[in-house]
């Protein structure tokens, strides 16, 4: 909801996908996670001219016990120049 207006104003699709096997609760640093997610999503919207931004959260069981979370932000922007 925070970035939907900015994406809509640019005519971009803003979508998300959550792994259905994620636990309902997790222990971690919500402030840091929110900061990283907001930075990635805002940059994706800022540098994407057409198409959209996809946010994915996946979980993977770990041999150590706790689940490992993988957060991905994918966009249709130009990307970073190779040089």
C-alpha positions as a Python dict, from the first residue, in 0.01 Angstrom:
ca = {
    (1, 'X'): (0, 0, 0),
    (2, 'X'): (286, 239, 67),
    (3, 'X'): (421, 230, -290),
    (4, 'X'): (103, 157, -485),
    (5, 'X'): (27, 526, -553),
    (6, 'X'): (378, 592, -693),
    (7, 'X'): (361, 281, -912),
    (8, 'X'): (9, 368, -1028),
    (9, 'X'): (111, 725, -1114),
    (10, 'X'): (383, 586, -1343),
    (11, 'X'): (151, 324, -1490),
    (12, 'X'): (352, 36, -1341),
    (13, 'X'): (223, -295, -1209),
    (14, 'X'): (321, -356, -848),
    (15, 'X'): (279, -721, -749),
    (16, 'X'): (390, -949, -471),
    (17, 'X'): (408, -1322, -416),
    (18, 'X'): (440, -1492, -79),
    (19, 'X'): (559, -1849, -46),
    (20, 'X'): (255, -2039, 87),
    (21, 'X'): (483, -2241, 318),
    (22, 'X'): (606, -1938, 513),
    (23, 'X'): (538, -1947, 885),
    (24, 'X'): (285, -1696, 1017),
    (25, 'X'): (548, -1544, 1249),
    (26, 'X'): (924, -1493, 1233),
    (27, 'X'): (1187, -1359, 1469),
    (28, 'X'): (1425, -1101, 1330),
    (29, 'X'): (1493, -731, 1294),
    (30, 'X'): (1172, -579, 1152),
    (31, 'X'): (1324, -231, 1132),
    (32, 'X'): (1616, -347, 918),
    (33, 'X'): (1397, -567, 699),
    (34, 'X'): (1152, -281, 642),
    (35, 'X'): (1442, -45, 560),
    (36, 'X'): (1589, -285, 303),
    (37, 'X'): (1251, -362, 146),
    (38, 'X'): (1155, 7, 121),
    (39, 'X'): (1490, 96, -35),
    (40, 'X'): (1470, -181, -296),
    (41, 'X'): (1106, -115, -388),
    (42, 'X'): (1143, 264, -406),
    (43, 'X'): (1450, 233, -629),
    (44, 'X'): (1274, -21, -850),
    (45, 'X'): (978, 213, -898),
    (46, 'X'): (1201, 517, -947),
    (47, 'X'): (1411, 360, -1224),
    (48, 'X'): (1138, 162, -1401),
    (49, 'X'): (970, 347, -1687),
    (50, 'X'): (730, 77, -1804),
    (51, 'X'): (626, -269, -1700),
    (52, 'X'): (628, -341, -1332),
    (53, 'X'): (787, -438, -1004),
    (54, 'X'): (752, -782, -844),
    (55, 'X'): (824, -847, -475),
    (56, 'X'): (873, -1208, -367),
    (57, 'X'): (922, -1356, -21),
    (58, 'X'): (1029, -1717, -7),
    (59, 'X'): (1120, -1945, 276),
    (60, 'X'): (1360, -2236, 286),
    (61, 'X'): (1412, -2483, 567),
    (62, 'X'): (1763, -2483, 703),
    (63, 'X'): (1961, -2774, 846),
    (64, 'X'): (2038, -2548, 1143),
    (65, 'X'): (1669, -2528, 1229),
    (66, 'X'): (1542, -2174, 1161),
    (67, 'X'): (1385, -2099, 827),
    (68, 'X'): (1585, -1883, 587),
    (69, 'X'): (1393, -1602, 423),
    (70, 'X'): (1472, -1480, 74),
    (71, 'X'): (1337, -1142, -30),
    (72, 'X'): (1352, -1056, -402),
    (73, 'X'): (1257, -737, -581),
    (74, 'X'): (1249, -770, -960),
    (75, 'X'): (1170, -490, -1202),
    (76, 'X'): (1158, -426, -1575),
    (77, 'X'): (1386, -123, -1550),
    (78, 'X'): (1706, -73, -1751),
    (79, 'X'): (1934, -232, -1493),
    (80, 'X'): (2285, -125, -1404),
    (81, 'X'): (2535, -53, -1680),
    (82, 'X'): (2804, -325, -1703),
    (83, 'X'): (3082, -70, -1662),
}
